[in-house]
Amino acid sequence: MKRTITIDDKEVTFVSSARTPLLYNECFRREFFKDLREAQGNEEKTAEFFSRLAYVMAKQADPSIGDIDEWFDQFGMFSIYTALPQLTDMWSVGMQTSSVPKKKASKRKGS
């Protein structure tokens, strides 16, 4: 999924795909799904995780983006956080599946 979001009057494109967790692991030498679990219910870790995720999704859209510090420096303090609801929406849509579990599919056929 690809989406362009305006942050501080700058158009920033983000991409979310199956590659996102792999790129996250590669960029930060951290386990994506472990960080995601730890972020749940912890406001500080949630902000940190989604900040990293925003960077990774922007880097997927534009591989020429520099390191995370350079990228964040182009935005005003807390500006990126205005985009987080849209980014979490992108991520959650990407995580949903359109397939029907086999048990449900067989019940539908038998109905």
Secondary structure, DSSP 8 states (H G I E B T S, - for coil): -EEEEEETTEEEEEE-STTHHHHHHHHHSS-HHHHHHHHTT-HHHHHHHHHHHHHHHHHHH-TT---HHHHHHTS-TTGGGGTHHHHHHHHHHHH------HHHHHHHHH-
